Amino acid sequence: MKLTHLILITLLAFGLTACKGSNDHTAAPAEQPATPAHAEAAHEDAATAQQPTQLSGTVLETMNTAGYTYIKVKTETEEVWAAAPEFPVEVGDKVMIPQGMAMPNYHSNTLNRDFDVVYFVSNVLIPGKDTPLNAPEGMGMDMDHQKPAAAEIELDFSGLTKPENGYTIAEIFAQKDQLATKEVTLRAKVVKFSPKIMKTNWIHLQDGTGEAGSNDLTITTSSEAAAGDTVLVKGILDLNQDFGYGYQYDLIIQNATITVE
């Protein structure tokens, strides 16, 4: 009997040990907290967020680094940071910031500085800072701060020919009153291309005709071109256009169609 009890006790102890080992081996691992789906969506949205609209205000702070100019701007409702390819600007300047790409929680290695958000844009507009290529002397207004491309590239106008029933830039200036509100056609070289300003592209054109103040014509278009391109342009000539913020043009072709040749 004692031997039987001993065997039973041994078997029972072995069974309990085996059960405990089996439970330890098959226990479910602790759950790791999952990243909420809305958090991932928010991160993706932040990475691709765009500045909702054009902003304007006064420069409070500015700094240059790695070919970019950073400016802190006070608008009517907030203070924002924007960055664009390096350009001259001073504290106190009035500026316009076109729609750009928002970079939240941005760290600049060269500045060793963190920003809650920086809007990266192609350019910043500074009313009254520069003189447009086609403005009369003393006008002192331009669509953006960048140096005129004419000073950076040499253009060869020798191969340009006036299109059939078209005009040279000098002729358009000379006959602007007669040509106002009419469609004109011209062939010219792109001197300067400024994209996405006031929701359109701005192009300065020259064809080698005209004198200073009447040798450069500005157009707006949804098409793109590069400085130095030869383009065929068609559009309605408008006179005395005021776009606000001090941007005025004696003559301009808006919503032009262009063909790069």
Beta strands, then each sheet from edge to edge (+ up, - down):
strand 1: 55-65
strand 2: 68-74
strand 3: 79-85
strand 4: 94-97
strand 5: 101-108
strand 6: 113-120
strand 7: 183-197
strand 8: 200-206
strand 9: 217-221
strand 10: 230-242
strand 11: 248-260
sheet 1: 4+ 1- 2+ 3- 6- 5+
sheet 2: 9+ 8- 7+ 10- 11+
end
